[in-house]
């Protein structure tokens, strides 16, 4: 889990509800380099979204340049490696993160 990524997701006021849930989900899987590689089913479940709704919202974040697919999944049982640009660029939440 990356506190920086969570702080960045909290500070984004321009996200839809689905995009925000996906951003939080990805932030919970992120490492210190702001990369995450969760399976779509696991990330969708953590966001309380179905797999297809998760992928749709993730694609919107990619389209907006907030997430980049560094290595696309190549088959069953494999996950994409995602760069969380929103976590690297900010803005960040200045309040307390519990």
Secondary structure as GFF3:
##gff-version 3
##sequence-region A 1 98
A	DSSP	alpha_helix	3	11	.	.	.	ID=ss1
A	DSSP	alpha_helix	17	29	.	.	.	ID=ss2
A	DSSP	beta_strand	35	36	.	.	.	ID=ss3
A	DSSP	alpha_helix	40	46	.	.	.	ID=ss4
A	DSSP	alpha_helix	51	63	.	.	.	ID=ss5
A	DSSP	beta_strand	67	71	.	.	.	ID=ss6
A	DSSP	beta_strand	81	84	.	.	.	ID=ss7
A	DSSP	alpha_helix	85	89	.	.	.	ID=ss8
###
